[in-house]
């Protein structure tokens, strides 16, 4: 069907509008199947025949065994009709190489990322499916869903838009989805099979014995994957006759499929260490292999691994991936066969050791990936120089490209390590380094969805290993992400569980942070009394440990809760305590900001004279702290206060000073013309993030 283009993996990451490498290779045969599929697109559906507009996208099904060329046919069809769908092609693979179905939320998240649509971290299957349908509403798009495990997966991703087309690739029927147009694949016709062989070997070898070549196509049952391996074996044995290979296949009745016979034949021809490397490639997460991974699995150098992977590709045992970095994939049809070989020929302890070496190499690469971004100190540069040259990235950009290219495999490695259960120490190190590398290169916000999944894996390991300190940290991280997405009730539940875990671990720092986060969740839910109570508990913890800066911040959070509840007298008392705490700690910037909040509440309470005096003091402190945005906000508040006190001239002067600060680049750092980027008078904003706890001005602060 295609040259090495059998059962190709669909692209399921950002950039999913780009066809897979298999799509660019030679396509042979399947003329009638393509004609029928194109006709099915035009044919009226059941809804149209009944006079109703089709409520959902048309579904075409290409069914066949792995190795039948089903994905190559789907890619060929998509290329032929892509011009009719101007909004592009989206691809997702719905099964891992070992046959495990991909969760719908992961596939939907990848498709949304390919569309450039931001999704809330931790969203469930129904929410992400709805986001995907909303994103595809009004678009003319093709969805290519490769290796669908069942109808439920496809139905969850099916657009509610008749202008879209969904092409599904599966082993069998998708029972449960109405009006599916199936196309079931068998083997290639003899002519196409011979052409496929002729593209892999010298055509003269076929010409001199056409009957033997036809018998070889028959022995391969016309399966493109088997023909690719047959061509690879013949190319590696230039003196062997085509008839010899056909006889060997017919003489091996113990193995039911020609693909299995050919793989064993090729495996047995390889030297022992090379054959072992081939078998161990079944351990590669989601079938993605690079030279570093192969080097770790086989225990050889990276250069030797790269050369051997190229040899495997020439034999048809691997496929090269279109990537800026050397990358290969194990064909899905070969993965279970390699896994069976490894299970029979390698001891469990050897497989576990190879898996551990692979994870250790991944951890070290992630450490190097993060270290290249931390060259600001002599210690960091020394750590970077200690990294072996083979693991060192030449630049931060190169490290980021590697991280993005390997994102799917890295996340899969973390999932597999956690599921293994025997390598939890390595799994924890891997997840810790993966989080740090993603934050360093992508940022917390951009990587939030991936980080949510990693924190859940950390929680799984911590619960399994009974590690309450790590359990508390994972729960706090998950709670913070839930809170940022507006899931306040879920965040509150996680924060309470984190508090229990922190107490069990005897970690007062984590307990204090959990109590503060519980208070923040109650504040988001509008329960200001409980919020103030929990902030008070966290405050007592900080005071007991002598943490004055954190105590000052918590005074501010308690005061903010009282302010939201309209208890201005209590709020004023608590803000004054916060001012005193900042004064004691010597934090000039925090002192100025707290005075600003105190002035705000004084204004709310109608104490304009006090507000005026507090603002004047705060302006001087903000000037000393170099906080120009805060100075501008305070000048605006002074203008409003003076206006209320009947002094419009002074109010105009302060408003003009604020305008000059907000208008341009920089004036004197000591004067009111200092530059700022704020835009209006401040407003109280509620913050639920445990790391940014003080009440801040929404229009002044980012």
KETOR-959379 format. One line per field, with one value per residue (C-alpha): x, z negated, y. Coordinates in steps of 0.2 Angstrom, whole numbers, always signed. Example, Ala and Ser with C-alpha at 12.3 -4.5 7.8 and 13.67 -1.06 7.14 Angstrom:
REM residues 2
X	(+62; +68)
Z	(-39; -36)
Y	(-22; -5)
***
This chain:
REM residues 702
X	(+0; +14; +32; +34; +17; +8; -4; +5; +3; -9; -1; -9; +0; +1; +5; -9; -14; +2; +1; +11; +27; +18; +7; +22; +27; +22; +4; -1; -18; -34; -42; -59; -59; -54; -68; -81; -75; -76; -94; -99; -95; -107; -121; -136; -137; -153; -157; -156; -167; -180; -179; -169; -152; -138; -135; -118; -102; -102; -92; -82; -74; -59; -58; -44; -31; -15; -3; -17; -13; -28; -20; -11; -28; -35; -21; -22; -41; -38; -25; -37; -51; -42; -45; -64; -61; -52; -50; -38; -35; -34; -27; -27; -22; -35; -25; -7; +4; +1; -18; -23; -37; -32; -43; -55; -50; -32; -37; -49; -35; -23; -35; -40; -21; -19; -33; -25; -39; -34; -42; -44; -32; -41; -56; -66; -71; -88; -81; -67; -78; -90; -76; -70; -88; -89; -72; -77; -94; -94; -78; -75; -63; -58; -54; -44; -45; -33; -34; -51; -54; -73; -87; -88; -71; -77; -94; -86; -76; -89; -92; -110; -107; -112; -99; -85; -80; -74; -63; -60; -48; -52; -51; -69; -87; -91; -108; -118; -114; -128; -125; -107; -100; -88; -74; -66; -49; -41; -24; -17; -20; -5; +0; +1; +10; +23; +25; +28; +41; +49; +51; +61; +73; +80; +65; +76; +75; +56; +57; +68; +56; +38; +30; +40; +37; +18; +20; +28; +14; +2; +12; +11; -8; -6; -3; +7; +16; +22; +27; +38; +47; +49; +57; +68; +74; +77; +87; +98; +101; +105; +110; +94; +81; +63; +58; +69; +59; +42; +47; +53; +37; +27; +37; +33; +15; +17; +16; -1; +2; +15; +20; +25; +34; +44; +48; +55; +65; +73; +75; +84; +96; +102; +117; +113; +115; +106; +92; +90; +90; +76; +66; +68; +61; +44; +47; +48; +33; +20; +32; +42; +61; +76; +94; +96; +82; +89; +106; +99; +89; +103; +118; +127; +133; +121; +131; +129; +111; +108; +116; +107; +90; +94; +97; +81; +72; +80; +74; +56; +56; +55; +48; +57; +47; +46; +54; +68; +77; +81; +66; +58; +42; +38; +24; +9; +7; +25; +23; +14; +25; +41; +33; +30; +48; +55; +43; +50; +68; +72; +71; +59; +74; +83; +67; +65; +84; +82; +66; +76; +90; +78; +70; +87; +92; +76; +78; +96; +90; +77; +90; +101; +86; +82; +100; +103; +91; +100; +117; +115; +127; +144; +136; +123; +137; +147; +133; +130; +148; +147; +134; +141; +143; +131; +117; +121; +110; +119; +107; +91; +81; +88; +82; +65; +63; +68; +56; +42; +46; +47; +32; +20; +34; +39; +22; +19; +35; +29; +12; +20; +33; +19; +8; +23; +23; +41; +51; +42; +58; +63; +45; +45; +62; +56; +40; +49; +62; +48; +38; +54; +59; +41; +40; +57; +54; +35; +29; +17; +1; +6; +10; -5; -14; +1; +6; -11; -9; +8; +3; -11; +2; +13; -2; -5; +13; +12; -4; +3; +19; +11; +22; +11; +23; +23; +4; +2; +12; +3; -14; -9; -3; -19; -30; -21; -24; -43; -44; -37; -50; -65; -68; -68; -77; -65; -50; -57; -58; -40; -34; -43; -35; -18; -20; -23; -8; +3; -2; +2; +19; +23; +26; +20; +25; +14; +0; +1; +0; -15; -24; -21; -27; -43; -46; -44; -56; -69; -67; -70; -86; -91; -90; -80; -82; -74; -61; -56; -56; -44; -33; -32; -26; -13; -7; -5; +6; +17; +18; +23; +37; +43; +39; +35; +33; +21; +12; +10; +3; -10; -15; -19; -30; -40; -43; -48; -61; -68; -69; -78; -91; -93; -85; -75; -70; -63; -55; -46; -40; -32; -25; -16; -9; -3; +5; +14; +20; +27; +36; +44; +50; +57; +47; +45; +36; +24; +22; +17; +5; -3; -6; -14; -26; -29; -33; -45; -55; -55; -63; -76; -80; -81; -66; -59; -48; -39; -39; -30; -16; -14; -12; +1; +11; +9; +14; +31; +34; +29; +42; +55; +51; +51; +33; +27; +11; +6; +11; -1; -15; -12; -13; -29; -36; -30; -39; -55; -53; -49; -64; -76; -68; -72; -54; -56; -40; -29; -38; -34; -16; -15; -25; -13; +2; -6; -9; +9; +15; +3; +7; +25; +42; +51; +54; +63; +62; +60; +46; +28; +32; +39; +33; +19; +8; -7; -23; -36; -41; -38; -52; -51; -48; -50; -35; -36; -18; -8; +8; +0; -10; -11; -26; -21; -27; -34; -31; -13; -7; -5)
Z	(+0; -5; -7; -26; -27; -36; -51; -53; -70; -68; -73; -90; -96; -92; -73; -71; -54; -47; -39; -46; -37; -30; -20; -10; -4; +12; +11; +21; +25; +16; +31; +29; +10; +13; +26; +14; -1; +10; +15; -2; -7; +7; +3; -6; -24; -33; -40; -23; -15; -29; -25; -40; -40; -47; -65; -65; -55; -42; -48; -37; -44; -37; -45; -44; -54; -59; -45; -31; -26; -34; -40; -24; -15; -27; -24; -5; -6; -17; -5; +9; +1; -10; +2; -2; -20; -21; -40; -39; -46; -64; -69; -84; -89; -100; -105; -112; -102; -116; -112; -127; -123; -124; -137; -128; -138; -132; -114; -115; -124; -110; -97; -105; -107; -88; -86; -97; -110; -128; -140; -158; -167; -175; -164; -162; -147; -145; -147; -134; -122; -123; -121; -105; -98; -101; -93; -78; -76; -60; -54; -39; -46; -44; -59; -56; -71; -70; -78; -87; -100; -101; -96; -112; -109; -91; -97; -111; -98; -84; -79; -80; -63; -46; -37; -46; -41; -53; -46; -58; -57; -67; -68; -66; -65; -76; -82; -90; -79; -66; -47; -47; -30; -32; -20; -25; -19; -14; -6; +9; +27; +34; +46; +32; +21; +34; +36; +17; +18; +33; +23; +10; +20; +37; +49; +59; +45; +48; +67; +68; +58; +58; +52; +37; +33; +35; +23; +11; +12; +9; -6; -13; -10; -2; -18; -15; -32; -28; -10; -18; -29; -15; -4; -19; -21; -2; -2; -16; -7; +11; +16; +10; +23; +20; +21; +6; -5; +1; -3; -20; -24; -18; -28; -45; -49; -67; -66; -60; -52; -38; -48; -63; -52; -44; -60; -68; -52; -52; -71; -70; -57; -68; -79; -97; -104; -89; -91; -109; -105; -93; -106; -119; -108; -114; -130; -122; -128; -115; -102; -100; -100; -99; -99; -118; -122; -112; -119; -137; -133; -124; -135; -120; -114; -107; -90; -89; -93; -80; -67; -72; -72; -54; -49; -57; -47; -31; -35; -38; -56; -61; -53; -53; -60; -52; -66; -69; -79; -75; -80; -75; -79; -81; -69; -79; -70; -76; -94; -101; -91; -98; -116; -114; -109; -123; -136; -129; -127; -140; -159; -169; -179; -162; -156; -172; -172; -154; -159; -173; -162; -150; -164; -172; -155; -153; -170; -166; -149; -158; -171; -157; -148; -164; -168; -151; -157; -174; -169; -179; -193; -194; -203; -189; -176; -185; -186; -168; -164; -174; -162; -150; -132; -125; -137; -135; -125; -114; -118; -128; -111; -107; -124; -122; -104; -112; -126; -114; -101; -115; -125; -121; -125; -141; -148; -142; -151; -167; -166; -162; -176; -189; -182; -183; -202; -204; -200; -210; -215; -197; -193; -207; -200; -182; -187; -197; -183; -170; -180; -182; -164; -158; -169; -164; -146; -143; -159; -172; -162; -145; -153; -166; -158; -157; -175; -181; -174; -182; -199; -199; -195; -209; -220; -215; -219; -236; -241; -236; -245; -260; -258; -266; -263; -244; -245; -253; -240; -226; -233; -236; -218; -211; -222; -216; -198; -202; -210; -195; -184; -196; -203; -221; -229; -221; -227; -244; -245; -240; -252; -266; -261; -260; -277; -284; -274; -280; -298; -296; -289; -303; -291; -299; -283; -272; -285; -286; -267; -267; -280; -270; -254; -263; -268; -250; -244; -257; -251; -233; -238; -247; -265; -272; -290; -288; -276; -290; -303; -292; -288; -307; -310; -296; -304; -321; -313; -304; -320; -330; -318; -318; -299; -300; -281; -279; -295; -287; -271; -281; -291; -274; -269; -285; -283; -265; -270; -283; -269; -258; -272; -275; -292; -290; -308; -310; -293; -298; -314; -305; -291; -305; -311; -294; -293; -309; -304; -287; -297; -309; -295; -285; -269; -262; -247; -257; -269; -255; -248; -264; -268; -251; -256; -273; -264; -252; -267; -276; -260; -260; -278; -275; -284; -271; -282; -288; -270; -265; -278; -275; -256; -258; -269; -257; -242; -251; -254; -237; -230; -241; -235; -217; -214; -201; -198; -216; -216; -202; -210; -226; -217; -209; -226; -234; -219; -223; -242; -239; -227; -241; -254; -242; -235; -216; -213; -223; -216; -198; -203; -209; -194; -183; -192; -190; -171; -169; -177; -166; -150; -145; -147; -162; -170; -186; -198; -212; -205; -201; -182; -185; -171; -175; -165; -176; -169; -182; -201; -210; -215; -228; -220; -228; -226; -229; -224; -239; -233; -230; -245; -249; -243; -227; -216; -200; -189; -195; -197; -183)
Y	(+0; +12; +10; +8; +17; +3; +7; +24; +33; +48; +65; +70; +85; +103; +104; +90; +99; +92; +74; +60; +55; +40; +51; +58; +40; +31; +25; +9; +1; +3; +12; +5; +8; +27; +29; +21; +32; +48; +43; +40; +58; +64; +51; +57; +52; +45; +63; +71; +57; +61; +80; +85; +93; +81; +86; +79; +76; +62; +47; +36; +20; +11; -5; -18; -27; -18; -19; -19; -1; +6; +22; +25; +24; +36; +48; +46; +50; +65; +72; +70; +79; +92; +106; +105; +108; +125; +124; +110; +92; +86; +70; +59; +42; +33; +18; +16; +4; -9; -8; +2; +15; +33; +42; +53; +68; +66; +65; +80; +90; +87; +91; +107; +111; +109; +121; +133; +133; +135; +122; +122; +110; +95; +96; +80; +70; +79; +96; +94; +85; +100; +112; +103; +103; +122; +125; +115; +123; +134; +126; +115; +102; +84; +74; +58; +47; +33; +16; +19; +6; +7; +18; +27; +36; +41; +47; +58; +67; +68; +86; +93; +101; +93; +103; +93; +75; +62; +48; +34; +19; +4; -15; -18; -10; +6; -1; +13; +27; +30; +31; +25; +22; +7; +2; -15; -19; -35; -38; -28; -35; -45; -30; -18; -30; -33; -14; -12; -26; -18; -2; -10; -21; -22; -25; -37; -49; -49; -49; -65; -75; -67; -82; -83; -65; -68; -82; -71; -58; -73; -79; -61; -62; -45; -36; -21; -22; -40; -35; -20; -33; -45; -31; -26; -44; -47; -30; -36; -52; -47; -65; -73; -78; -71; -90; -94; -81; -87; -105; -101; -92; -107; -119; -110; -115; -113; -94; -89; -73; -69; -53; -64; -76; -62; -53; -69; -73; -55; -56; -73; -66; -51; -52; -56; -38; -30; -42; -38; -19; -23; -33; -19; -6; -12; -3; +14; +25; +26; +18; +34; +30; +42; +38; +42; +30; +16; +19; +17; +2; -7; -1; +6; +23; +36; +36; +17; +17; +30; +20; +4; +13; +19; +1; -5; +9; +2; -15; -9; -13; +6; +22; +38; +52; +70; +79; +92; +79; +61; +51; +35; +25; +7; +2; -2; -19; -24; -18; -33; -45; -37; -37; -56; -59; -49; -59; -75; -72; -59; -62; -51; -44; -39; -30; -21; -16; -9; +0; +8; +13; +21; +31; +36; +43; +52; +60; +66; +73; +83; +89; +95; +103; +113; +117; +126; +139; +142; +150; +166; +160; +152; +137; +134; +135; +123; +111; +113; +109; +93; +86; +73; +80; +67; +74; +92; +104; +117; +131; +134; +135; +117; +111; +118; +110; +94; +96; +100; +86; +73; +80; +65; +52; +61; +61; +43; +38; +46; +37; +20; +22; +25; +11; -1; +1; -6; +10; +23; +31; +34; +39; +52; +59; +59; +68; +81; +85; +85; +98; +109; +108; +112; +127; +133; +132; +133; +143; +137; +144; +136; +119; +119; +105; +94; +99; +94; +77; +75; +81; +68; +54; +61; +59; +41; +37; +46; +37; +20; +23; +31; +47; +61; +75; +72; +69; +86; +94; +86; +90; +108; +110; +101; +113; +128; +123; +119; +136; +145; +136; +142; +124; +131; +117; +104; +115; +116; +97; +95; +109; +100; +83; +92; +99; +81; +74; +89; +86; +67; +71; +83; +97; +114; +124; +113; +114; +133; +134; +122; +132; +148; +139; +133; +151; +157; +144; +149; +167; +163; +154; +170; +162; +177; +172; +155; +163; +175; +160; +149; +164; +167; +149; +150; +167; +159; +145; +159; +169; +153; +151; +169; +171; +190; +193; +179; +185; +202; +195; +185; +200; +207; +192; +193; +211; +208; +195; +207; +221; +209; +206; +225; +224; +240; +242; +225; +227; +243; +236; +221; +232; +242; +226; +222; +239; +236; +219; +226; +240; +227; +216; +231; +228; +245; +239; +229; +243; +255; +242; +239; +257; +259; +245; +253; +270; +261; +254; +271; +278; +264; +268; +287; +292; +304; +314; +298; +291; +307; +306; +287; +290; +304; +292; +278; +289; +293; +274; +269; +282; +275; +257; +262; +256; +268; +259; +260; +279; +282; +273; +282; +299; +294; +290; +306; +315; +306; +310; +328; +330; +323; +335; +350; +354; +352; +361; +349; +335; +341; +342; +324; +317; +326; +318; +301; +304; +309; +293; +282; +291; +288; +279; +286; +302; +305; +290; +303; +313; +311; +309; +292; +280; +267; +255; +256; +263; +267; +268; +252; +239; +225; +209; +192; +181; +162; +157; +152; +160; +177; +180; +199; +209; +218; +231; +223; +238; +241; +223; +211)
***
